[in-house]
Amino acid sequence: MLEIKNLETGYGKKQVLFGVSLEVREGETVALIGPNGAGKSTVLKAACGLIPTWKGETCFGGVLTNNSTPAQNVARGMTFCPQGIRVFDELTVLENLEIGGFQLPKKDLNVRIEEVLGTFPALKKHLQQDAGNLSGGEQQMLALARALVPRPRLLLLDEPSLGLSPNLVASVFGRIAEIGRQTGVAMLVVEQKVREVLAISERVYSLKLGHVAFSGPSADLRDDKGKLRDLFL
């Protein structure tokens, strides 16, 4: 579904990624881990079109997407949940969801929002509330819901646990796993909570200084503390 081959890119004159190759197959969840500054978020930004590809290729569904805009990639079935500020604070929950489906006809959008609210029923009572007044966990749920409104085939998640209390982290990862089971959407998840993301993913890539340092089944790293320690040093 998503193929990245020998990707090189960065910001301004600073190169961040050096020949990164990875793939996400239909319906699977793939973890992308590594120390801070390894280039994990940069991979997601290049994949969805937020930054250009300097060298190499990014392909989605067999289509070369090197020069595609984020809107074009959304139309193809790829959505992105960035880290940090997750929602539009001054817009209502409903308006946030509507933004997620900006490319859909109004009739289809309303139907799709109802379907997504079936997966996130706790948001129903907050539809007319400003998103900025939600709790951190509720904002993360809204960000996930918004990304699902266009009915994506691939969801890119950048540190979904960032800023959440420990008791909410388990809930968020449980919901991510549930989304994968219920919808069949493929996911590429950047995350610092390594134990949690390995538990919900089939395969894992680890970056180190802009290079792929490990790739393989997540199970190979779950119980190998020594290997994990080496990847993060």
Buried (B, 14 or more C-beta within 10 A) or exposed (E): BBBBBEBBBBEEEEBBBBEBBBBBEEBBBBBBBBBEEBBBBBBBBBBBBBBEBBBBBBBBBEEEBBEBEBEBBBEBBBBBBBBEEBBBEEBBBBBBBBEBBEEBEEEEBEEBBEEBBEBBEEBEEBBEBBBEEBEBBBBBBBBBBBBBBBBBBBBBBBBBBBEBEEEBBBBBBEBBBEBBEEBEBBBBBBBBBBEBBBBBBBBBBBBBEBBBBBBEEBBBBBEEEEBBEEBBE
